[in-house]
Amino acid sequence: MKNLVIVESPSKSKTIAKYLGTGYTVVSSKGHIRDLAIKGKDGLGVDTENDFEPTYVVSKDKTDTVKELRSQAAKAEHVFLATDPDREGEAISWHLAQELGLDENANDRVTFHEITKNAVTEAFANPRAIDMDLVHSQETRRILDRMIGFKLSKLLNSKIRSKSAGRVQSVALKLIVEREKEIRAFIPQEYWTVEAAFTKDRKKFTASLTKINGEKAELHTGEEAQKVLDACQDAFRVAEIKTATRRREARPPFITSTLQQEASTKLSFSAKRTMSIAQRLYEGIDVGNGQEGLITYMRTDSTRLSDVFIRDARDLITEEYGKQYLGRYTVKNDASSQDAHEAIRPTSLANTPERLKPYLSSEQYRLYKMIYQRALASLMAAAKYDSLTVILEQSGYEFTAQGSTMTFDGYLRVYGDYETGKDVLLPAMSEGEMMNADEVKSTQHFTEPPARYTEARLIKALEEDGIGRPSTYAMIIDTIQARGYVNLEKTSEKSRTRVFIPTEQGELTVEKLDEFFSDIINVRYTAEMEDKLDQIAEGELNEIETLRSFWQRFIPLVDKAYADMEKLQPEKVGEICPECGSELVYRNGRYGKFISCSNFPSCRYTRKIEVKEKEQPEPTGKMCPECGKELLKRKSRFGTYFLGCSGFPKCHYMENLNGEKIVSRKDKAKAAKDEDTSEKKPAAKRTRRKKAA
């Protein structure tokens, strides 16, 4: 074997192999191969007393994979590491180098932001060394999440029976709980509006009361509204007519967060489903001539587009729609944007949605079409409207009627399916003209509380507050649901929108975190930590000092919480124990919730809770990485949820709701047997490059 190329995904490996041709063997690590060990003090896998030295072990489900990769690497003349072009991908490459005995300083690392022939061949022509600053940043994030997750989860489970807590997930939960508190505390305020209906030249239109004696109209009671009605019985005078040209600018191309938001509101896709479908489009789909990557890397926070794409798009716009449809290209990035990758766009404008439709699933087609049209529309001219504002006056009361007519569709020629807007036509009028109203009526209203978070609104809030990174939003949302902290549900039968509503356990979790960890579990501190991780990635901040500073702040809070947090008593069933006469209570055990005597361990009476009808598997839109069939969301006999291959029993692949593979007992036994017969390798200690603080 001359050249061995290692990527994470089996689907990705097929696409890359097609472009590299003979002389290259492309294999997959199937994601991360190592993780922090669950041993040492508190099971952290991190030596908190020795510069936070981590200990890594090969994941049990990756034993066979690593063994095979070692064998193939030993036969190859050159090994290339072609994992994803982000911090996680960089860390996976570093772990592979460590396990396979590769030199991390050698130019073996290749990155590309789209899986096309030109991008792949150019990347292999310009390999580089592993970027250890990116590795340090990912490692620091992983250690922080392990320390917070293990320490807080153990604390909360022992005190209030909450399943977990996390650096980012708990802040997202806090946003939802605080919004619910705002809604409960909200006191509706009464207000009234007044509208006048007119007809001229057979055209009907309405005008709304906007000013009273030159001041903004504010009506708080029915009596105030009636006073307006009584005064507006005579003819109205057209006091002023204003015309203007209004522009509606094209939106920038998608980044991860805006793709998730738009897919949620326009396609009704969850964030997790959106990212799963986008992953397949990025890694490659057979479109008639072998697998081909259809979109650029879908984890990005930059709206930048490549010069080549801009040139091709401008040519297409000119040819298809005319020069008048060309717009100006501007990059609109937030100050916190890393700008590491391009925006999400199609890899080739020749791959129109309609051309690819026969090769894509319904969901893939819908998402690809939206990505394609958004990227093309972002380079098109603004839509233009002629707006008309008419002010009608009577007795010091001003009513305003507004109309608009689209004069040029601009970018809406391409993206009009996703942005609605109707012309509102007003009849011809002249200043000083007198008009009688068909009707003047008042309507009572009450102010509304702030809206609960939908998936799209929550993602927008997380992004605006700098909490986490766009690539983590789907996992955050999935985790807080899986832990039973929130439900995503409709508030009424007529509603089509699902919103997050916290459970009692979710509210209790936030209450206790606020009481004992408000200095750390909050929006500001979490955003500051993201900034520090960015600085580590740029080589501007020392990761050891960052961890030490956090630990010294965190541990005293944990100790105080163990001492002072009140332990939640078990929930009572409302029945008496048939053996000793004590109260029966609900408890959580290894196999789920059950009923037990409150006098345990003196009395060991237990019984099962009546099992409800078994839930049916739900389709997820996510494909099995081992056989390509769809994964189904299933409920285990322990009451937890997991994703299992629809090809079972031929395919045994399973993963939890965080996307981590689950290995069955049978497969674990097989792996253990193979491990016993193979050469043992000790747990690897991280050799960290020391930097001056």
Helices and strands as residue ranges (DSSP letters): E 3-7, H 10-20, E 24-28, E 34-36, G 41-43, E 46-47, E 53-58, G 60-62, H 63-75, E 78-81, H 87-100, H 117-125, H 132-160, H 169-185, E 190-200, E 203-212, E 215-216, H 222-231, E 236-248, H 256-267, H 271-283, E 285-286, E 291-292, H 307-321, G 323-325, H 353-356, G 357-359, H 362-377, E 383-394, E 397-408, H 412-415, E 434-435, E 439-446, H 455-465, G 470-472, H 473-482, E 486-490, E 498-502, H 504-517, H 523-537, H 543-564, E 572-576, E 583-589, E 592-597, E 606-608, E 618-623, E 630-635, E 641-645, E 654-655, E 661-662, H 665-677, E 684-685
